[in-house]
Amino acid sequence: MRRLTTKWFKKWSKKVKVSNQNLLDAINDLEAGLSTVDLGNHLFKVRVKREHSGKSSGYRTIIVFKAEDMAIFLFGFGKNEKENINKNELQYFKKLADDLLSLNSEQLEKAISQKALFNLENTK
């Protein structure tokens, strides 16, 4: 399975110091149906724990997820900063999810080489 982030998400996760391991744990939780909300169109809201803290006081992330295929982190926010995403943001993320899921392998590789998407294992 491909584990990717958008350029915006990569910058955000670095700024708030979310570890790659916590992001990978969030994908595992999503696969197991833990701490997740299905937003439709292969879009999920998933909790990510803060370093030295738990999930309830952590971050919320928006992930495009297609089982056994790919997980792409799109957006993140602190629970203390924002209650939830609004309708306009949800519509935008659903459209983005459709666009990302329609990419073939060659197009994904091009997006990675152009630094629009990043392999999660390579984000620090």
N, C-alpha and C positions, 0 to 999 in steps of 0.2 A: 504494500500500500504506500502511495506517495503521501508524505507529510510536509506540507508547505505553509508558508506565510506570505501575505502581501507585503509590499514595501512599507506601507503605513504601519501594519501590525508589527513588523520587525523593529521599527523605530520606537513604537510605543512600548513593546515588551522590554527593550533595552533600557528605556528611560525609567520604567517602574521596577526594573530588575526582576522580571519573571524568568525563572530558570527554564532551560530546555526540558529538563526532567519533569518539571511541573506541567509544561505544555504536553509532553508525551503522556503523562499520567491523565491529563484531561481527555485526550483521545481515547485512552483505555477506558476511562469512565463512560465516555460516549458510547463506545462499543458495547459496554455492559449495561447501558441504560441508567447509569447513576449520575445524579446531580445535573441532569439535562432537561431542557425544554425543547420540544419539537416545534419549530416555527413554520414548517411547511417548506416545500421546494428544496428538500435536502439541506435545510438551514436549521441550525441548532444553537441554542444558548447554553453554554457549559460553564460551570464554575471552575475557577483555577485558584489554587491556594496561594496566599502570600507567603514569602519566606518567613519562617519562624511564627506562623499563624495558621489558622484553619481556613477552610473554604468559605464559611459563612461570613467572615470578615475580609474575604479576598476579592478577586476580580471576576467579572463576567466577560465571557468571550463569545463572539459570534463565529461559528464554524460552518463551512460548506462540507458536508460529509456524505460520501457514497460508500457503503460498506464494501470492504475488501478492495477498494479502488483508490480513493483519495480523501484526505482531510486537509482543508485549507483554512487557516485562521485569517479572518477578515478584519475583526474589530475587537477592541477590548476597552473595558472601563471599570473603575472602582465602584463598588456598591455605595461607598460614601460620596462619590462624585455625581452619580446619576442613578436614578431609580430603575430606568429601563430605556430601551430604544423607542422612538416614536413611530407613528404609522409611515411617515415619509421615509425614514431610515429603513424600516422593515421592507418597504417596497423596493428601495434601492438595493438592499442586500439580496432580496429574492431575484431581482434581475441579474445582479452580479453573479449569483450562484448558478443561474441558468447558463450565463455566458461562460463561466469557468468550467462547468461540467460538459459543455459542448466542445471544448478544446480536445484535439487529438494529441497523441504523444509528441509528435513533431512540433505542434504549436505550444505545448507545455514547455518543451525544452527551449524553444525560442524565447518564451516569456522569462524563463530562468536565466538564459544567457544575456538577456537585455535588462536583467535585474528588476523586473516587474514582480516576479515571484522568487521566493528563496526556499531552498530545502531547509526544513526545520533543523536537522542535525548540524547545518552549517551556520545557523544564526547564533550569535553570541552577544 
